[in-house]
Amino acid sequence: MLKIYWAPALSFVVSFLLLWWAVSSLRTRMPLDTPNTRSLHSTPVPRVGGVGVLAGSGIGFFVLGFYPSLALLAGALLLACVSLGDDWRGIPVVWRLAAQLCAASFVAWDMFIDYGPVAMVIATLAITWMTNLYNFMDGSDGLAGGMAMFGFSFYAIAAWSAGSSAFGMANASIAAAAAAFLFFNFHPARIFLGDVGSVPLGFLAAAFGITGWLQHDWAWWFPLLVFSPFIVDASITLARRLTSGTRVWEAHRDHYYQRLVRMGFGHRATALAEYALMLACGSAALWAMTLATDAQHVLFILMGLLYATLIAIIERAWRVRHKLNA
């Protein structure tokens, strides 16, 4: 039984030591994220820190004796390998998307085969979108690592409260590995997640979110609210770019978190503000699980109003900035 409690601690230690070794001894041997006109950083930074997060998480799973389904494991490994190849040498977007759809379809088939083809298609698209949006949101120091730490921590609390102790500690192991990563990724970042970290984390956020729902650890909306800081920003940014006729597949700096950094908030203040939002959303999701249906609806409306207000404030500040610079 003790191994359940030690697993997240071991995940933290393994992730921390691997990342410390990487930034202190392997820096010149790792692929670098070289700044360009769409970047928010100004100097080259190693970009395969996700390997340390995945290794730490995997050690935690092993100690727990928690083994995901073969479909989920195959999907995560496929995405990790393809993403590492992209970080190192570059892989065309069509092949990366094909791998993401393939991995998502593994999980959708495994989990929804009894629900029919429509449910499987919807699940495949939802998992693929979560996989991508997590990657989209990995563009500022401390942001994606913080979302992993907070998001999987709230998964862990909810699962543990529902009696799924091993599943809860598996989520806690991911959160602990992400916390170790933040020691090296909080501004000024010494290493980035890279696609090898952000893509599998987005995939696991979706797959574990569905897992918890299907085994009745939480309601269907719980993962959406927990990870809503990423879901709302990425989804609205995509919609805004689609309506403006912009090529959505091209790299850009139009996300709301990117606008905050560019307006002078900087990486630290933006990360801390996002952490406050993540904490609020996760806490609201846990609280909502204890409320009656009508009260839940009121809470969802209030959260929607909060997002609408935040978006309006940022949009207004962005327009003022452009007028001043015109």
Residue pairs with C-beta under 8 A, 6 or more apart in sequence:
3 63
3 64
3 65
4 64
4 165
4 166
4 169
5 169
6 63
7 59
7 60
7 61
7 63
7 64
7 169
7 170
7 172
7 173
8 60
8 169
8 172
8 173
8 175
8 176
9 176
10 56
10 59
10 60
10 63
10 173
11 56
11 57
11 59
11 60
11 173
11 174
11 176
11 177
11 180
12 56
12 176
12 177
12 179
12 180
13 56
13 180
14 52
14 55
14 56
14 59
14 177
15 52
15 53
15 55
15 56
15 57
15 176
15 177
15 178
15 180
15 181
16 52
16 56
16 180
16 183
18 51
18 52
18 55
18 56
19 49
19 52
19 180
19 181
19 183
19 184
19 191
20 184
22 30
22 46
22 48
22 49
22 51
22 52
22 191
23 46
23 184
23 190
23 191
26 46
27 46
30 46
30 47
30 48
30 191
31 46
31 47
31 48
31 87
31 88
31 194
32 44
32 45
32 46
32 47
33 39
33 41
33 44
33 45
33 46
33 47
33 192
33 194
34 44
35 41
35 42
35 43
35 44
36 251
38 251
38 252
38 253
39 139
40 139
40 140
40 253
40 258
40 261
40 262
40 267
41 141
41 189
45 189
45 190
45 191
45 192
46 190
46 191
46 192
47 87
47 191
47 192
47 193
47 194
48 84
48 87
48 88
48 191
48 194
48 196
48 197
49 181
49 184
49 185
49 191
49 192
49 193
49 194
49 197
50 80
50 83
50 193
50 194
50 195
50 196
50 197
50 198
50 200
50 201
51 84
51 196
51 197
52 177
52 180
52 181
53 145
53 148
53 174
53 177
53 178
53 180
53 181
53 193
53 197
53 201
54 80
54 177
54 196
54 197
54 200
55 177
56 173
56 176
56 177
56 180
57 173
57 174
57 177
59 173
60 66
60 169
60 170
60 172
60 173
60 174
60 176
60 177
61 67
61 68
61 170
61 173
64 166
64 169
64 170
64 173
65 166
66 166
66 167
66 169
66 170
67 73
68 76
68 207
69 107
69 110
70 110
71 106
71 107
71 109
71 110
71 111
72 106
72 107
72 110
72 207
72 211
74 103
74 106
75 102
75 103
75 104
75 106
75 107
75 203
75 207
76 103
76 200
76 203
76 204
76 207
78 99
78 102
78 103
79 99
79 100
79 103
79 131
79 199
79 200
79 203
80 196
80 199
80 200
82 91
82 95
82 96
82 99
82 199
83 96
83 194
83 195
83 196
83 197
83 198
83 199
83 200
84 194
84 195
84 196
85 91
86 96
86 195
87 194
87 195
87 196
93 249
96 195
97 128
100 128
100 131
100 132
100 199
100 203
101 124
101 128
103 127
103 131
103 203
104 123
104 124
104 125
104 127
104 128
104 131
104 203
104 206
105 120
105 124
107 123
107 127
107 207
107 210
108 119
108 120
108 121
108 123
108 124
108 127
109 120
111 123
111 210
111 211
111 214
112 119
112 120
112 123
113 120
123 210
126 206
127 203
127 206
127 207
127 210
130 202
130 203
130 205
130 206
130 209
130 227
130 231
131 199
131 202
131 203
131 206
132 202
132 234
133 202
133 230
133 231
133 234
133 235
134 144
134 147
134 198
134 199
134 201
134 202
134 203
134 205
134 230
135 195
135 198
135 199
135 202
136 234
136 237
136 255
137 143
137 144
137 147
137 198
137 230
137 233
137 234
137 255
137 257
138 144
138 192
138 193
138 197
138 198
139 253
139 255
139 257
139 258
140 257
140 258
140 261
140 267
140 270
140 271
141 185
141 186
141 187
141 188
141 189
141 267
141 268
141 271
142 182
142 185
142 186
142 187
142 189
142 267
142 268
142 271
143 257
143 270
143 271
143 274
144 193
144 197
144 198
144 201
145 178
145 179
145 181
145 182
145 185
145 186
145 193
146 178
146 182
146 271
146 274
146 275
146 278
147 227
147 229
147 230
147 274
147 278
148 174
148 175
148 178
148 181
148 201
148 205
149 175
149 178
149 179
149 182
150 175
150 226
150 275
150 278
150 279
150 282
151 175
151 205
151 226
151 227
151 278
151 282
152 171
152 172
152 174
152 175
152 178
152 205
152 208
153 171
153 172
153 175
153 282
154 226
154 282
154 283
154 285
154 286
155 168
155 171
155 175
155 208
155 209
155 212
155 223
155 226
156 168
156 169
156 171
156 172
156 175
157 168
157 286
158 168
158 212
158 217
158 218
158 222
158 285
158 286
158 289
159 165
159 167
159 168
159 171
159 212
159 217
159 218
160 168
160 169
161 168
162 212
162 216
162 217
162 218
164 212
164 215
164 217
167 208
167 211
167 212
167 215
167 217
170 208
171 208
174 201
174 204
178 201
181 191
181 193
181 197
184 190
184 191
185 191
185 192
185 193
186 268
186 271
187 266
187 267
187 268
187 271
188 267
189 267
193 201
205 223
205 227
206 223
208 223
209 222
209 223
209 224
209 226
209 227
210 223
212 218
212 222
212 223
213 219
213 220
213 222
213 223
218 289
219 289
221 285
221 288
221 300
222 285
222 288
222 289
224 231
225 281
225 282
225 284
225 285
225 288
225 300
225 303
226 281
226 282
226 285
228 281
228 303
228 307
229 274
229 277
229 278
229 281
232 307
232 311
233 255
233 256
233 257
234 255
236 256
236 311
237 254
237 255
237 256
238 248
240 254
241 248
241 252
241 254
242 248
246 252
253 259
253 262
256 310
256 311
256 314
257 270
257 274
259 314
259 318
260 269
260 270
260 273
260 314
261 267
261 270
263 317
263 318
263 321
265 273
277 310
281 303
284 299
284 303
287 299
288 295
288 296
288 299
288 300
291 299
